[in-house]
């Protein structure tokens, strides 16, 4: 086996390395100085991952992600005969947390982007137990408890860009719930968007805010994944009947400056899944001869839902917010 001293593999994650089970994430392996002819191997916690369907073409996709996928990932590339290998990439940690409907991380103001010097409060609210939860955060590759903890809440009187990171609720037993991405901008413009995923079929509303007024700017352009999608004169953009195709990185731009990028994710409506199952059950009860048709319909439906599993926006990406 020959190793390349020049070609170095690196790994990046899209859209973010912190997510909730059921969401989707993709790891991308890249080789410096060359992009053709490589095949890739993936490792989690130093164990080789043999699932080639997940790791085809230099990308390793988890859709949907499960708790057991949490771990430290690295990649390696090879090409030629005899095989010519790169060194293993630096590590990328994926953290998948469990779903808990009873626990919420409440953020006030309720948006993902904030101006530096502004104040911010966060609290963990548990419908079944109001105590025992602490706000924790991951900033600049360091995990810590909120500096100004008040019971199950956290107050930051004057934000700085160093407060950019991922915040979550953690129980006394170490359970981690509801990771959310918070970015702090020292510029003049931010994008106002919800910290939570948008439910499929609902309306997505974005505002472009200016520091001096903290209100929508009268003239702003909105972008998705780097492309202009809408010119506005009100500083507001609405997308009705949101679908998975609307997921992506959004930002706004004005004469006064440009906001940071925020990942907007779209969550599949669980009530929609239940409704379809009820319809199929009714058809089956009405006519047993429809069994074969029902099975085929259900398989098609499940395939659609599986391909549309939501990706979360809950952690800071290296490109946009430099964790």
Beta strands, then each sheet from edge to edge (+ up, - down):
strand 1: 2-14
strand 2: 18-20
strand 3: 24-31
strand 4: 39-44
strand 5: 47-49
strand 6: 59-63
strand 7: 71-79
strand 8: 84-87
strand 9: 92-97
strand 10: 103-108
strand 11: 113-115
strand 12: 120-126
strand 13: 133-139
strand 14: 142-145
strand 15: 149-150
strand 16: 153-156
strand 17: 165-171
strand 18: 176-185
strand 19: 189-192
strand 20: 198-199
strand 21: 204-210
strand 22: 220-224
strand 23: 227-232
strand 24: 236-239
strand 25: 248-254
strand 26: 257-258
strand 27: 262-264
strand 28: 266-267
sheet 1: 2+ 9+ 7- 8+ 1+ 3- 6+
sheet 2: 2+ 9+ 7- 4+ 5-
sheet 3: 10+ 12- 16+ 15-
sheet 4: 11+ 18+ 17- 13+ 14-
sheet 5: 19+ 21- 24+
sheet 6: 20+ 28+
sheet 7: 23+ 22- 25+ 26-
sheet 8: 23+ 22- 25+ 27-
end
